């Protein structure tokens, strides 16, 4: 492992390469987040109840494998470091699993469909875990400089917002083009394309990043001791709570978004227009994190402010729609995405700093283990949000590819506006109590370098 530069600076190419890692992540996971549920119900022909049960079951699976993968990454030894080798090996395997998830045939018997759905989805989630945990942890291993980490995460978030914008704009047209004769073929072809992008981006990230923070070798530490250390890390616990709320709000809304445009607005093509209107605000919002952080000197408070205005903007969207008030609807959509992108940058920038605080507080440094619980918290939020949406739609009478009843349409509209809007305000309140500011963080890093704890 290379030694860290004395000034902690990270080359521009490394920041760009790290950002490309999240491009890859979004071309897989956001595709799954936004399109898998509607693929399961409207193409594969699985009931909402079965999809809801899968989302909840898969989180028990995550609760087992996330901490295990996180612990394994901390123990990895190679000439490339602890975390980068995972990108090289796990990314192509995960791409294959992504393709297999969308390979399902609608003419299979119902029990066969459910078994296939459970196996492929759980394997896909495991594969993604083996990429995303080491990728997320890698930021903290590249430098201990708080400003450089802010720049790395800004690069990551800007790249992610561009990727999400492009993905959202091109996916529906690609599904239509390749699925003109068969929706199944359309989804499968897009999965192959996105799987290749996912792999290539992580190969680039592996090639152009370096792990510069040298972590001293330690004896084996039990999971119980690591959990105890985590519970003493107050900034980390607030970040974890923020990630659970983030996952619930973001992925629940993402799962709903195509249903919203298809059934509430009555035209799935509005989704592409919506995506085009939010891409520029996404990029600007992500880039605004760093100047706001410099002003506030507290990443948690910065995230709190972005979350508050995300919630207010999203709540306002309830009163307008794309069909009757397109100008206001799309303007509010862009404003919502601007604030969301700033939050997205801030929340991930918080996590590496919590590792140093935990090491200072407890004497234990376990980057991968801590990031595993952040990943798990995000996935728990995702599971609850998605399962709740699927359960409610199924209970209230959702029928695939048919005109929906008033209750179902109401759920779809509230899941797109008021419910996530209110939860964003709750997220803002939680992160307001994050106290680890820039001055205190730099003092902690200096104490760690000097080998003492106050």
Buried (B, 14 or more C-beta within 10 A) or exposed (E): BEEBBEEBBBEEEBBBBBBBBBBBBBBBBBBBBBBBBBBBBBBBBBBBEBBBBBBBBBBEBBEEBBBBBBBBBBEBEEEBBBBBBBBBEBBBBBBBBBBBBBBBEEEBEEEEBBEBBBEBBBBBBBBBBBBBBBBBBBBBBBBBBBBBBBBBBBBBBBBBBBBBBBBBBBBBEBBBEBBEEEBBBBBBBBBBBBBBBBBBBBBBBBEBBBBBBEBEEEEEBEEEEBEEBBEEBBBBBBBBBBBBBBBBBBBBBBBBBBBBBBBBBEEBEBBBBBBEBBBBBBBBBBBBBBEBBEEBBBBBBBBBBBBBBBBBBBBBBBEBBBEEEBEBBBBBBBBBBBBBBBBBBBBBBBBBBBBBBBBBBBEBBBBBBBBBBBBBBBBBBBBBBBBBBBBBBBBBEBEBEEEBEEBBBEBBBBBBBBBBBBBBBBBBEBBBEBEBBBEBBBEBBEBBEEEEEE
